[in-house]
Amino acid sequence: MKHYKLIIPLLLLFQLSAKAQNFFGLLNNGNHIVSAGSNANPSLNANTDYLYAFEEREGSFQRFGIITQANFPIFSQQGFDFDFRIGAGALIVFSNQFKALTGVTWNFSRTADLNGRYYHSGFKIDFLPGYYGNKWAFAPHLALNYQPFIHIKHSDYAKNAFKDLYPNNNGKYTSPQDGWFSQNNLTLQTGIGVAYFQAKWHLNLIAGFQHQPNKLGLIALPDIGILPFYGGLNFGYSIADK
């Protein structure tokens, strides 16, 4: 749909960032791995993950797992914001200690501000190819986050402030419209992932740069774009007996 239906809300939503999933639990023993941590991209969030990891197998796809994650902003502008994700990840072996963690997740999230309440949905792909030793892992982090669906419910403030969008009567709408819309909200991330792991636990850090190549927000109004940094720190523990 046309961007003019969203004008102010879209400018604010370009500040949305891509949350990080903790696929490093695939390096631990056991089937049930839980983790908790925080991430900043650029807003500060608390997150918790549950990963069900299948048994190791021979071949290139050494391990496979199903992951769920919940993110909660430390500071919400209006109401109770959240981000829920579900997906799958794999540990791929290329040769000896050269491996890759990769995964794809789908999310449903809520944010709110002075202009209204928004629900978002989309997917994210993570890829971490690099060195995976006996205790340490070092890998570049490459990620793509795409949020094509958004539901907007404008506040009374936004409806009153922007009730006359087209004074010359050339527009289809005379005020901000509520409902589901499509958008071009793409975020690219590149950084580094580092993990220290034992059989039952791991500690990992991911940090790097992110960019939103959207025409509206970075070209039309460059100062509206998101900050170019992201990062996350997580501790994971396998609750299995072995």
C-alpha positions in Angstrom: 0.0 0.0 0.0 1.0 3.6 -0.4 3.3 5.2 2.2 1.1 8.3 2.4 -1.5 6.4 4.4 1.1 6.0 7.2 3.2 9.1 7.1 4.0 9.9 10.8 3.6 6.4 12.2 6.0 5.0 9.6 8.6 7.5 10.4 8.6 6.4 14.0 8.5 2.7 13.2 11.7 2.9 11.3 13.3 3.0 14.7 12.3 -0.7 15.2 15.2 -3.0 15.6 16.0 -6.6 15.1 16.2 -8.8 18.2 18.8 -11.5 18.4 18.1 -15.2 18.9 20.4 -17.3 21.0 21.2 -20.3 18.8 24.5 -21.0 20.8 22.6 -23.5 22.9 23.1 -26.0 20.1 26.7 -26.2 21.3 25.6 -27.6 24.7 24.8 -31.2 25.7 21.2 -32.1 26.3 17.9 -31.4 24.7 16.5 -28.6 26.8 18.5 -25.3 26.9 17.2 -22.1 28.5 18.9 -18.8 28.4 18.4 -15.2 29.5 20.1 -11.9 28.8 19.7 -8.4 27.4 20.1 -6.8 24.0 20.3 -3.2 22.8 19.5 -2.3 19.2 19.3 0.6 20.2 16.5 0.2 22.8 17.4 -1.9 25.8 15.5 -5.2 26.1 15.4 -8.2 28.5 15.1 -11.5 26.7 14.6 -15.2 27.6 14.9 -18.2 25.2 13.9 -21.9 25.3 15.7 -24.2 22.8 14.8 -27.8 22.2 17.8 -29.4 20.6 17.6 -32.7 18.8 20.4 -35.2 19.2 23.6 -34.8 17.3 23.9 -36.7 14.0 26.6 -37.4 11.4 26.9 -35.4 8.3 26.9 -31.7 7.5 23.8 -30.9 9.6 25.3 -31.8 13.0 22.4 -30.5 15.1 18.9 -29.0 14.7 16.7 -27.2 17.2 13.4 -25.4 17.7 13.6 -22.1 19.5 11.1 -19.7 21.2 12.0 -16.3 22.6 10.3 -13.5 24.5 11.7 -9.9 24.5 10.5 -7.1 26.8 11.7 -3.5 26.6 13.1 -2.2 29.8 11.5 1.1 29.1 8.1 1.3 27.2 6.7 4.5 26.0 3.0 3.6 26.3 1.6 0.4 27.9 3.2 -3.1 27.8 5.4 -3.8 24.8 6.6 -7.2 23.8 8.2 -9.3 21.1 7.5 -13.0 20.7 9.5 -15.2 18.3 9.4 -18.8 17.2 11.7 -20.6 14.7 14.4 -23.2 14.0 18.1 -23.3 14.0 20.9 -25.6 12.9 24.6 -26.2 13.5 26.2 -26.9 10.1 29.7 -28.5 9.7 31.8 -27.4 6.7 35.2 -29.0 7.8 36.6 -29.9 11.2 36.2 -26.7 13.3 34.8 -24.5 10.6 31.1 -24.5 11.2 28.1 -22.2 11.1 25.1 -21.5 13.3 22.1 -20.5 11.3 18.4 -19.9 12.0 15.1 -18.4 10.9 12.4 -17.0 13.2 9.0 -15.4 12.9 7.9 -12.7 15.3 4.8 -11.0 16.6 5.4 -7.8 18.6 3.6 -4.8 20.1 4.9 -1.2 20.4 3.2 2.0 21.3 3.9 5.7 21.5 2.2 9.1 21.6 0.8 8.5 18.1 -0.8 5.1 18.7 -0.4 1.3 19.2 1.2 -0.9 16.6 1.4 -4.7 16.0 4.3 -5.9 13.8 5.0 -9.3 12.2 7.8 -10.6 10.0 10.9 -12.8 10.0 14.6 -12.8 10.7 17.5 -14.9 9.3 20.7 -15.3 11.3 24.0 -16.8 10.0 27.2 -17.2 12.0 30.0 -19.0 10.0 33.3 -19.3 11.7 35.6 -21.1 14.2 33.8 -23.5 16.7 36.4 -25.2 18.9 36.1 -27.2 22.1 35.3 -24.3 24.4 35.4 -21.1 22.2 33.5 -20.0 19.2 34.3 -16.9 17.0 32.1 -16.1 14.1 31.0 -13.2 12.0 27.3 -12.4 12.4 25.1 -11.7 9.4 21.4 -11.1 9.7 18.4 -9.9 7.8 15.2 -8.8 9.5 12.1 -8.0 7.4 8.8 -6.7 8.9 6.3 -6.5 6.1 3.1 -6.5 8.2 1.8 -3.8 10.6 -1.4 -3.0 12.3 -2.0 0.6 13.5 -4.5 2.0 15.9 -3.9 5.8 16.0 -4.3 7.7 19.2 -6.7 10.6 19.6 -3.7 12.9 19.5 -2.6 11.6 16.1 -6.1 11.8 14.7 -6.6 15.4 15.8 -3.1 16.5 14.8 -3.2 15.0 11.3 -6.9 15.0 10.6 -6.5 17.2 7.5 -3.8 15.4 5.5 -4.8 16.8 2.1 -6.1 20.3 2.3 -6.4 20.4 -1.5 -8.7 17.3 -1.4 -6.4 15.4 -3.7 -5.9 12.5 -1.3 -8.1 9.5 -0.8 -8.0 9.8 3.0 -8.6 12.9 5.1 -7.2 11.5 8.4 -4.9 8.7 9.6 -6.4 5.3 9.0 -6.4 2.3 11.4 -5.9 -1.3 10.3 -3.4 -3.7 8.7 -0.9 -2.3 6.2 2.1 -3.5 4.3 5.4 -1.8 4.7 9.0 -2.0 3.5 10.8 -2.3 6.9 14.1 -4.1 6.3 17.1 -4.2 8.7 20.5 -5.6 7.8 23.0 -6.5 10.5 26.7 -7.4 10.4 28.9 -8.0 13.4 30.8 -10.6 15.4 29.7 -13.4 17.7 31.8 -14.8 20.5 30.9 -17.6 22.8 32.5 -19.6 25.7 30.8 -22.9 26.3 31.0 -26.0 28.5 28.8 -29.1 28.3 26.0 -27.6 30.3 26.3 -23.9 29.9 27.4 -21.1 27.6 28.0 -17.3 27.6 27.8 -15.5 24.3 28.1 -11.9 23.1 27.0 -10.5 19.7 27.7 -6.9 18.6 27.9 -5.0 15.4 26.4 -2.5 13.0 22.9 -2.4 11.5 21.4 -0.5 8.6 17.9 0.1 7.3 18.0 0.7 3.5 14.5 2.1 3.4 14.0 5.2 1.2 11.7 6.8 3.7 13.5 7.6 6.9 17.1 7.4 5.7 17.0 9.4 2.4 14.0 11.6 2.8 14.6 12.3 6.5 18.1 10.9 7.5 17.8 11.9 11.2 14.8 9.6 11.7 16.8 6.4 11.0 17.7 3.9 13.7 21.1 4.1 15.5 23.7 2.0 13.6 24.7 -0.3 16.5 23.3 -3.4 18.1 24.5 -5.9 20.7 23.4 -8.7 23.0 24.7 -10.7 26.0 23.2 -14.1 26.9 23.8 -16.9 29.4 22.4 -20.3 28.6 22.1 -23.5 30.6 21.2 -27.1 29.7 18.6 -28.5 32.1 19.3 -32.1 31.0 20.7 -34.7 33.3 23.8 -35.4 31.2 
